Amino acid sequence: MSRFNLSDWALHHRSFVWFLLVLSLLAGALSYMNLGREEDPNFTIKTMVISAALPGANIEDTLKQVTSRIETKLEELDELDFTRSVTMPGQAVVYVELLPTTRGPEVPEIWQRVRQMMSDIQPEFPQEFQGFQFNDDFGDVFGNIYAFTADGFTLREMRDRVETIRKRVAALSAAGKTELLGVQDERIYLEFSTARLAALGLNQQQVMETLANQNAIAPSGVVQDGPERVLVRVGGQFDDADSISAVNLRVGERFFNLGDVATITRGYEDPPEALFRYKGQPAIGLQIGMREGENILEFGKELDLLMDGVARDLPVGIEMAKVADQPHVVDEAVGHFVQALAEAVIIVLIVSFVSLGFRAGFVVTLTIPLVLAITFVILELYGITLQRISLGALIIALGLLVDDAMIAIETMISRLEVGESLSKAASYAWTSIAFPMLTGTLVTVAGFIPIGLNNSAAGEFTFSLFVVIAVSLLISWIVAVLFAPLLGVTFLKENLAHHQERKGWLRRGFHRLLRAGMRFKWVTIAVTLAIFGISLWGMQFVEQQFFPDSDRTEVLVDIGERQNASITKTREDMDRLESHLADNDDVLFWTSYVGRGAPRFILSMDVPTPGPHMGQIVIQTPSAAARDRVKNMLNDLAVTDFPGVDIYVKNLEIGPPVGKPVQYRVSAPGTDQARDAARGLAAVLASEPRLRDIALDWNEPARVIRLEVDQDQARKLGVSGQDISEALSAVFSGKTITQLRDDIFLINVVARGVDTDRQSLDSIRNLQLQTGSAGNIPLMSVASLEYDTEQPLIMQRNGLPTVTVKAAINGDDQPATLVQALDGAVSDYAATLPEAVNIEIGGSVETSGDSQEPIAAVVPVMLLIMALLVMAQMQSIRLSLIVFAAAPLGLIGVVAVLVPFGVPMGFVAILGILALIGILIRNSVILVHEIQVLLEKGRSKWDAVFEASDSRARPILLTAAAASLALIPIARQVFWGPMAFAMMGGIIAGTLVTLIFVPALYCAVFGVRRPDPETE
């Protein structure tokens, strides 16, 4: 029984194969239209935020009684990478960071375990502890944000209207989470003058209890009136501020109206926790997420239609602006990539037509849409969307997927040239080259295994690169052996001229070079190894990079005040900064966030811990050039007009967020040790002129007034420490005494001191305490004041106080370059520190290392699979070693391109260099296999090596040209540029060196000598 021949089977079932071909194209077109669109692929944010409160505690008590308990318990979590925490007086925020290798689908179950762990230890906390809040939606993305500003409307009226709009948006089938942004909670303030209350003999505590009791909701019974139940209700609850001011109070035999002894106002939380503004005006935002798995372009159209109607219905005085439009960004980004894909297709077509002629080139051309169509169908089945990574992968794959078709058609043409029939020539590829092609294809796919098996955040981000390339290359082999023979029979002429007899100058030159390489084989090997050694040495001049900044046109400005700064100070500085944006032609609009960071409108944003000392501005510019001008202007402004304020101007990031690129973490057992060591390290970094904006993430202590209570005297007068704390809190911070029920909202009624009391330290000395027996007594009769300082916040990492020294880069140098340049100075400084103080590298260098470690762990698996495939094909250890010897030669071209052009080698470029191994091994497999085929046909070793190298040089060079030239459209892109340059240089140089080096190495290994005399 003859061996099965798939190509021959296709020729005998032409109608069915044509049907499959047309069906594949139609299915691919439908799948392409159905594929989801995104700017960047999703990756799991493996971070959970645990918030906890212990009201009234100082920072040391909060740290010991809350933060440390949480961090200690979390050490039991197997998947924990590290914890980092921010502790403030009475409040703790702990970030749970999972190991980079934790798989995304496992994360929800881990968060459930964390909740259970916290529930287990809750009884261990002080009785004043108010419980936990968990945020495991830290990675939620709000791709659409609208800002509403008003003239002549109150914030409450604005909130009611925006809430109505939110409900309409939430009703859309594709809408996900929707939230209001910048809402200011209403308050009713009762502002008492402590001096006036004391003069009138009023007890502030009694006043507050009277109001709370009157407004309480309490059951008042049910009257059973025969067959009917009649509910009893007691009135008197407050319905507005006027009803509160109308309350009468009795003191002895006299009655006082509450409005006579307190100023009652209805307003908003003062001071506010956070503010949202649009172009400097107070605003309320509507942030909108999309349900997972939906098409963002379709959702964008649906949302635009709804919001256009909303805009038409808004009353005069309310303006709506769209400040984040992810569907538009995605549409534009996908459009650019599709354009790049089309350019790559055209380039490959030109290579095919020029190298193979019109008919053969046309056959290869037809295989491209066929491979892409089937690939689109599989991508849709596996839920892979069209985004930066998958579309880039298609462009990379495009130059590789024509390899098999080119080789198959080239083989068919060579058989036609010797006089074989179309059918016999078409089926010859299966018997001669199909399985070496399959081995080569699988080896090429294996080169991308470090992406497919990399569980880091960066690996998850680039995972679709592996899927797209693996699928498209495997499909390309099937197309080459199933559909290409049918297309060849249909479109090629049976009688073709013997092109091998027409030797051009290029081919003649290659023959001379090949014979010289084979003849002087040891010289060829030595020269190749020398060039490779020079390339290894030259790697030190290639700058290292993690991910480049995004090419989007937004500018982000991080503002960091001293940690004890009030939100008023932060707002004032941001007002001054924003005043420079108002009349700037390079600024379309901006939004600012005071006391918090911007919402995550793209996944790669780094969301900071909220606090009154920080803020963020997002500036939209019309172009990349305008963006850079705005950045330069703001950087100059930060130096001249904002001394003492940490202002960091940056682009959006691609991939996992980092923040300031150069970072060092200083950890120590005590806060003072950590702060002192970090300040010294900052001085070391300041000596490097290429760094700027050097700052510590926490440092300055805050002023504190301590009241030392004479406990014996206080007990004599019937006053406790709790009484004093509550009295002070009621004056300065305010105390919620009841709530006003207004529609669906609850409005806190807060008693506090008047402005003059709240804003003066002298109020403490003048404070009068109410006692049961002694009447009103001055606070100073039972307490004395002491002035001190303490940290307003403490940051920890893995339970140790940790100060991070952060720096931006002044110029085009990469973070790794600067960290390497500082290595000696930092090491010398670290040697002067106590042994308990530890300095670790953070920032971009650490994140890059964390992402590369999983790659390094998978590389042995990649090499093992490659070795298995090559050995299965070659069936010889010596032949396999010859094939593998070509693998590292691509580095010659990589260094030759990256160093002169100053292109950094980032995470994606490293993946491309690993993929080069598979591409070059594939070429070697095809070449060495042809040598063995010719030996079996009776050729001498010298002739077999020469003829195989000559016959395979053309298809190998053609596929190398297609693969490298197809990368040109993405070489100019920020994200793919380094990988494109590295792969183009590696493919071109590696292929040329391989065509001479592999024959020379074969001759050396098998002792092949030049015949005497040699016939040319």
ChimeraX attribute file (.defattr): number of C-alpha atoms within 10 A of each C-alpha:
attribute: neighborCount
match mode: 1-to-1
recipient: residues
	/A:1	3
	/A:2	4
	/A:3	6
	/A:4	10
	/A:5	16
	/A:6	18
	/A:7	25
	/A:8	22
	/A:9	13
	/A:10	20
	/A:11	21
	/A:12	13
	/A:13	11
	/A:14	13
	/A:15	11
	/A:16	11
	/A:17	17
	/A:18	15
	/A:19	10
	/A:20	13
	/A:21	18
	/A:22	12
	/A:23	15
	/A:24	21
	/A:25	19
	/A:26	16
	/A:27	14
	/A:28	24
	/A:29	17
	/A:30	15
	/A:31	20
	/A:32	19
	/A:33	11
	/A:34	14
	/A:35	19
	/A:36	19
	/A:37	23
	/A:38	22
	/A:39	22
	/A:40	22
	/A:41	20
	/A:42	19
	/A:43	20
	/A:44	20
	/A:45	20
	/A:46	24
	/A:47	19
	/A:48	22
	/A:49	19
	/A:50	21
	/A:51	20
	/A:52	22
	/A:53	22
	/A:54	21
	/A:55	13
	/A:56	15
	/A:57	17
	/A:58	16
	/A:59	20
	/A:60	18
	/A:61	14
	/A:62	23
	/A:63	26
	/A:64	12
	/A:65	17
	/A:66	26
	/A:67	27
	/A:68	20
	/A:69	17
	/A:70	25
	/A:71	22
	/A:72	12
	/A:73	14
	/A:74	19
	/A:75	15
	/A:76	11
	/A:77	15
	/A:78	10
	/A:79	17
	/A:80	17
	/A:81	16
	/A:82	17
	/A:83	22
	/A:84	20
	/A:85	29
	/A:86	20
	/A:87	26
	/A:88	22
	/A:89	20
	/A:90	19
	/A:91	21
	/A:92	25
	/A:93	23
	/A:94	24
	/A:95	19
	/A:96	24
	/A:97	17
	/A:98	21
	/A:99	18
	/A:100	25
	/A:101	19
	/A:102	18
	/A:103	16
	/A:104	16
	/A:105	9
	/A:106	10
	/A:107	19
	/A:108	13
	/A:109	9
	/A:110	19
	/A:111	18
	/A:112	11
	/A:113	13
	/A:114	20
	/A:115	14
	/A:116	11
	/A:117	16
	/A:118	18
	/A:119	12
	/A:120	11
	/A:121	12
	/A:122	17
	/A:123	10
	/A:124	11
	/A:125	15
	/A:126	11
	/A:127	9
	/A:128	11
	/A:129	19
	/A:130	13
	/A:131	13
	/A:132	15
	/A:133	13
	/A:134	17
	/A:135	13
	/A:136	18
	/A:137	13
	/A:138	15
	/A:139	21
	/A:140	18
	/A:141	20
	/A:142	23
	/A:143	22
	/A:144	22
	/A:145	22
	/A:146	21
	/A:147	25
	/A:148	21
	/A:149	20
	/A:150	19
	/A:151	10
	/A:152	9
	/A:153	11
	/A:154	10
	/A:155	20
	/A:156	15
	/A:157	12
	/A:158	18
	/A:159	21
	/A:160	11
	/A:161	14
	/A:162	19
	/A:163	15
	/A:164	11
	/A:165	15
	/A:166	17
	/A:167	12
	/A:168	13
	/A:169	21
	/A:170	17
	/A:171	10
	/A:172	15
	/A:173	12
	/A:174	20
	/A:175	20
	/A:176	19
	/A:177	14
	/A:178	18
	/A:179	17
	/A:180	17
	/A:181	22
	/A:182	22
	/A:183	19
	/A:184	19
	/A:185	18
	/A:186	18
	/A:187	21
	/A:188	23
	/A:189	26
	/A:190	28
	/A:191	23
	/A:192	23
	/A:193	20
	/A:194	23
	/A:195	14
	/A:196	12
	/A:197	16
	/A:198	19
	/A:199	10
	/A:200	11
	/A:201	14
	/A:202	21
	/A:203	18
	/A:204	18
	/A:205	14
	/A:206	12
	/A:207	16
	/A:208	18
	/A:209	13
	/A:210	15
	/A:211	20
	/A:212	17
	/A:213	13
	/A:214	16
	/A:215	20
	/A:216	13
	/A:217	12
	/A:218	9
	/A:219	10
	/A:220	10
	/A:221	11
	/A:222	11
	/A:223	11
	/A:224	10
	/A:225	8
	/A:226	7
	/A:227	6
	/A:228	8
	/A:229	10
	/A:230	12
	/A:231	11
	/A:232	11
	/A:233	11
	/A:234	11
	/A:235	9
	/A:236	9
	/A:237	18
	/A:238	21
	/A:239	13
	/A:240	14
	/A:241	17
	/A:242	13
	/A:243	11
	/A:244	22
	/A:245	19
	/A:246	14
	/A:247	15
	/A:248	16
	/A:249	17
	/A:250	11
	/A:251	12
	/A:252	8
	/A:253	5
	/A:254	7
	/A:255	10
	/A:256	15
	/A:257	14
	/A:258	19
	/A:259	17
	/A:260	11
	/A:261	19
	/A:262	21
	/A:263	16
	/A:264	21
	/A:265	15
	/A:266	15
	/A:267	16
	/A:268	17
	/A:269	16
	/A:270	12
	/A:271	11
	/A:272	16
	/A:273	16
	/A:274	22
	/A:275	21
	/A:276	26
	/A:277	21
	/A:278	22
	/A:279	18
	/A:280	17
	/A:281	14
	/A:282	18
	/A:283	26
	/A:284	25
	/A:285	25
	/A:286	23
	/A:287	23
	/A:288	24
	/A:289	21
	/A:290	23
	/A:291	15
	/A:292	10
	/A:293	10
	/A:294	16
	/A:295	18
	/A:296	25
	/A:297	18
	/A:298	14
	/A:299	18
	/A:300	22
	/A:301	13
	/A:302	16
	/A:303	18
	/A:304	15
	/A:305	11
	/A:306	15
	/A:307	18
	/A:308	11
	/A:309	10
	/A:310	13
	/A:311	13
	/A:312	8
	/A:313	9
	/A:314	12
	/A:315	9
	/A:316	9
	/A:317	10
	/A:318	15
	/A:319	14
	/A:320	18
	/A:321	14
	/A:322	14
	/A:323	21
	/A:324	21
	/A:325	16
	/A:326	21
	/A:327	23
	/A:328	16
	/A:329	16
	/A:330	21
	/A:331	17
	/A:332	13
	/A:333	19
	/A:334	20
	/A:335	12
	/A:336	15
	/A:337	23
	/A:338	17
	/A:339	13
	/A:340	22
	/A:341	23
	/A:342	15
	/A:343	18
	/A:344	25
	/A:345	20
	/A:346	14
	/A:347	20
	/A:348	27
	/A:349	21
	/A:350	17
	/A:351	19
	/A:352	25
	/A:353	17
	/A:354	13
	/A:355	16
	/A:356	21
	/A:357	12
	/A:358	16
	/A:359	15
	/A:360	23
	/A:361	21
	/A:362	18
	/A:363	26
	/A:364	29
	/A:365	22
	/A:366	15
	/A:367	23
	/A:368	20
	/A:369	16
	/A:370	22
	/A:371	26
	/A:372	25
	/A:373	25
	/A:374	24
	/A:375	27
	/A:376	29
	/A:377	21
	/A:378	18
	/A:379	23
	/A:380	19
	/A:381	11
	/A:382	10
	/A:383	11
	/A:384	19
	/A:385	25
	/A:386	26
	/A:387	22
	/A:388	23
	/A:389	24
	/A:390	24
	/A:391	21
	/A:392	26
	/A:393	22
	/A:394	23
	/A:395	27
	/A:396	28
	/A:397	23
	/A:398	27
	/A:399	24
	/A:400	25
	/A:401	29
	/A:402	28
	/A:403	25
	/A:404	29
	/A:405	28
	/A:406	27
	/A:407	24
	/A:408	30
	/A:409	28
	/A:410	20
	/A:411	23
	/A:412	27
	/A:413	27
	/A:414	19
	/A:415	20
	/A:416	23
	/A:417	18
	/A:418	13
	/A:419	15
	/A:420	17
	/A:421	16
	/A:422	22
	/A:423	19
	/A:424	17
	/A:425	26
	/A:426	27
	/A:427	25
	/A:428	21
	/A:429	25
	/A:430	23
	/A:431	14
	/A:432	15
	/A:433	19
	/A:434	22
	/A:435	15
	/A:436	23
	/A:437	25
	/A:438	21
	/A:439	22
	/A:440	27
	/A:441	27
	/A:442	22
	/A:443	28
	/A:444	27
	/A:445	23
	/A:446	27
	/A:447	27
	/A:448	26
	/A:449	25
	/A:450	25
	/A:451	28
	/A:452	19
	/A:453	20
	/A:454	25
	/A:455	21
	/A:456	26
	/A:457	25
	/A:458	25
	/A:459	27
	/A:460	25
	/A:461	21
	/A:462	26
	/A:463	25
	/A:464	25
	/A:465	25
	/A:466	24
	/A:467	22
	/A:468	24
	/A:469	25
	/A:470	24
	/A:471	19
	/A:472	27
	/A:473	25
	/A:474	20
	/A:475	19
	/A:476	31
	/A:477	26
	/A:478	19
	/A:479	22
	/A:480	30
	/A:481	27
	/A:482	22
	/A:483	26
	/A:484	27
	/A:485	30
	/A:486	25
	/A:487	21
	/A:488	24
	/A:489	20
	/A:490	11
	/A:491	13
	/A:492	20
	/A:493	14
	/A:494	17
	/A:495	14
	/A:496	14
	/A:497	14
	/A:498	14
	/A:499	10
	/A:500	12
	/A:501	7
	/A:502	9
	/A:503	11
	/A:504	10
	/A:505	9
	/A:506	8
	/A:507	15
	/A:508	11
	/A:509	11
	/A:510	17
	/A:511	18
	/A:512	12
	/A:513	13
	/A:514	21
	/A:515	20
	/A:516	15
	/A:517	22
	/A:518	28
	/A:519	19
	/A:520	16
	/A:521	25
	/A:522	16
	/A:523	14
	/A:524	21
	/A:525	19
	/A:526	12
	/A:527	13
	/A:528	18
	/A:529	14
	/A:530	12
	/A:531	15
	/A:532	19
	/A:533	13
	/A:534	13
	/A:535	19
	/A:536	13
	/A:537	11
	/A:538	15
	/A:539	18
	/A:540	12
	/A:541	14
	/A:542	19
	/A:543	19
	/A:544	22
	/A:545	23
	/A:546	29
	/A:547	25
	/A:548	21
	/A:549	14
	/A:550	16
	/A:551	16
	/A:552	18
	/A:553	18
	/A:554	23
	/A:555	22
	/A:556	21
	/A:557	21
	/A:558	19
	/A:559	24
	/A:560	23
	/A:561	19
	/A:562	21
	/A:563	20
	/A:564	16
	/A:565	16
	/A:566	16
	/A:567	22
	/A:568	15
	/A:569	15
	/A:570	21
	/A:571	21
	/A:572	11
	/A:573	18
	/A:574	20
	/A:575	13
	/A:576	12
	/A:577	18
	/A:578	17
	/A:579	13
	/A:580	12
	/A:581	20
	/A:582	14
	/A:583	9
	/A:584	12
	/A:585	11
	/A:586	18
	/A:587	20
	/A:588	14
	/A:589	18
	/A:590	21
	/A:591	23
	/A:592	28
	/A:593	24
	/A:594	27
	/A:595	25
	/A:596	22
	/A:597	25
	/A:598	21
	/A:599	18
	/A:600	17
	/A:601	20
	/A:602	21
	/A:603	23
	/A:604	21
	/A:605	21
	/A:606	18
	/A:607	15
	/A:608	15
	/A:609	14
	/A:610	14
	/A:611	20
	/A:612	25
	/A:613	21
	/A:614	30
	/A:615	29
	/A:616	24
	/A:617	24
	/A:618	24
	/A:619	24
	/A:620	22
	/A:621	23
	/A:622	15
	/A:623	15
	/A:624	14
	/A:625	12
	/A:626	18
	/A:627	23
	/A:628	18
	/A:629	15
	/A:630	23
	/A:631	20
	/A:632	13
	/A:633	14
	/A:634	20
	/A:635	18
	/A:636	12
	/A:637	15
	/A:638	20
	/A:639	14
	/A:640	9
	/A:641	13
	/A:642	14
	/A:643	10
	/A:644	12
	/A:645	18
	/A:646	20
	/A:647	23
	/A:648	23
	/A:649	23
	/A:650	21
	/A:651	20
	/A:652	21
	/A:653	20
	/A:654	23
	/A:655	25
	/A:656	24
	/A:657	18
	/A:658	22
	/A:659	22
	/A:660	21
	/A:661	20
	/A:662	25
	/A:663	25
	/A:664	24
	/A:665	21
	/A:666	26
	/A:667	27
	/A:668	22
	/A:669	14
	/A:670	13
	/A:671	19
	/A:672	13
	/A:673	19
	/A:674	24
	/A:675	22
	/A:676	14
	/A:677	23
	/A:678	27
	/A:679	17
	/A:680	14
	/A:681	22
	/A:682	19
	/A:683	11
	/A:684	15
	/A:685	24
	/A:686	15
	/A:687	11
	/A:688	14
	/A:689	10
	/A:690	15
	/A:691	19
	/A:692	17
	/A:693	20
	/A:694	20
	/A:695	23
	/A:696	21
	/A:697	19
	/A:698	21
	/A:699	23
	/A:700	16
	/A:701	15
	/A:702	15
	/A:703	13
	/A:704	13
	/A:705	12
	/A:706	13
	/A:707	18
	/A:708	13
	/A:709	18
	/A:710	14
	/A:711	14
	/A:712	11
	/A:713	13
	/A:714	17
	/A:715	12
	/A:716	12
	/A:717	18
	/A:718	14
	/A:719	21
	/A:720	14
	/A:721	15
	/A:722	9
	/A:723	15
	/A:724	21
	/A:725	12
	/A:726	15
	/A:727	22
	/A:728	22
	/A:729	17
	/A:730	21
	/A:731	24
	/A:732	20
	/A:733	16
	/A:734	20
	/A:735	21
	/A:736	19
	/A:737	19
	/A:738	22
	/A:739	20
	/A:740	19
	/A:741	15
	/A:742	11
	/A:743	6
	/A:744	6
	/A:745	11
	/A:746	14
	/A:747	20
	/A:748	19
	/A:749	26
	/A:750	21
	/A:751	27
	/A:752	25
	/A:753	25
	/A:754	18
	/A:755	13
	/A:756	11
	/A:757	21
	/A:758	20
	/A:759	12
	/A:760	10
	/A:761	12
	/A:762	11
	/A:763	18
	/A:764	20
	/A:765	14
	/A:766	14
	/A:767	22
	/A:768	22
	/A:769	23
	/A:770	25
	/A:771	15
	/A:772	10
	/A:773	9
	/A:774	12
	/A:775	14
	/A:776	18
	/A:777	16
	/A:778	15
	/A:779	22
	/A:780	18
	/A:781	15
	/A:782	21
	/A:783	18
	/A:784	13
	/A:785	13
	/A:786	10
	/A:787	9
	/A:788	11
	/A:789	12
	/A:790	14
	/A:791	22
	/A:792	21
	/A:793	22
	/A:794	24
	/A:795	24
	/A:796	23
	/A:797	19
	/A:798	18
	/A:799	22
	/A:800	21
	/A:801	22
	/A:802	30
	/A:803	28
	/A:804	27
	/A:805	24
	/A:806	23
	/A:807	25
	/A:808	20
	/A:809	18
	/A:810	12
	/A:811	10
	/A:812	7
	/A:813	15
	/A:814	20
	/A:815	24
	/A:816	20
	/A:817	17
	/A:818	17
	/A:819	18
	/A:820	12
	/A:821	12
	/A:822	15
	/A:823	13
	/A:824	11
	/A:825	16
	/A:826	17
	/A:827	11
	/A:828	11
	/A:829	15
	/A:830	18
	/A:831	11
	/A:832	10
	/A:833	14
	/A:834	11
	/A:835	9
	/A:836	11
	/A:837	19
	/A:838	16
	/A:839	22
	/A:840	11
	/A:841	17
	/A:842	21
	/A:843	22
	/A:844	23
	/A:845	23
	/A:846	19
	/A:847	21
	/A:848	21
	/A:849	14
	/A:850	17
	/A:851	23
	/A:852	21
	/A:853	14
	/A:854	20
	/A:855	25
	/A:856	12
	/A:857	13
	/A:858	17
	/A:859	19
	/A:860	12
	/A:861	15
	/A:862	22
	/A:863	18
	/A:864	12
	/A:865	17
	/A:866	25
	/A:867	18
	/A:868	14
	/A:869	20
	/A:870	27
	/A:871	18
	/A:872	12
	/A:873	18
	/A:874	20
	/A:875	11
	/A:876	12
	/A:877	12
	/A:878	14
	/A:879	22
	/A:880	22
	/A:881	17
	/A:882	22
	/A:883	28
	/A:884	23
	/A:885	17
	/A:886	26
	/A:887	22
	/A:888	18
	/A:889	27
	/A:890	31
	/A:891	27
	/A:892	25
	/A:893	24
	/A:894	28
	/A:895	27
	/A:896	17
	/A:897	21
	/A:898	22
	/A:899	17
	/A:900	10
	/A:901	11
	/A:902	12
	/A:903	20
	/A:904	24
	/A:905	28
	/A:906	21
	/A:907	23
	/A:908	25
	/A:909	26
	/A:910	20
	/A:911	25
	/A:912	24
	/A:913	24
	/A:914	26
	/A:915	23
	/A:916	27
	/A:917	27
	/A:918	27
	/A:919	30
	/A:920	28
	/A:921	29
	/A:922	27
	/A:923	29
	/A:924	29
	/A:925	25
	/A:926	23
	/A:927	25
	/A:928	24
	/A:929	19
	/A:930	22
	/A:931	25
	/A:932	17
	/A:933	15
	/A:934	17
	/A:935	17
	/A:936	11
	/A:937	10
	/A:938	10
	/A:939	15
	/A:940	14
	/A:941	21
	/A:942	21
	/A:943	17
	/A:944	22
	/A:945	27
	/A:946	17
	/A:947	17
	/A:948	21
	/A:949	25
	/A:950	18
	/A:951	16
	/A:952	22
	/A:953	21
	/A:954	16
	/A:955	23
	/A:956	24
	/A:957	18
	/A:958	23
	/A:959	27
	/A:960	26
	/A:961	21
	/A:962	26
	/A:963	28
	/A:964	24
	/A:965	20
	/A:966	30
	/A:967	28
	/A:968	20
	/A:969	21
	/A:970	24
	/A:971	19
	/A:972	13
	/A:973	14
	/A:974	14
	/A:975	23
	/A:976	24
	/A:977	23
	/A:978	28
	/A:979	27
	/A:980	27
	/A:981	28
	/A:982	30
	/A:983	31
	/A:984	27
	/A:985	22
	/A:986	30
	/A:987	29
	/A:988	21
	/A:989	20
	/A:990	28
	/A:991	27
	/A:992	18
	/A:993	18
	/A:994	27
	/A:995	23
	/A:996	23
	/A:997	28
	/A:998	26
	/A:999	29
	/A:1000	26
	/A:1001	24
	/A:1002	22
	/A:1003	22
	/A:1004	17
	/A:1005	14
	/A:1006	11
	/A:1007	12
	/A:1008	20
	/A:1009	14
	/A:1010	15
	/A:1011	12
	/A:1012	6
	/A:1013	6
	/A:1014	8
	/A:1015	5
	/A:1016	6
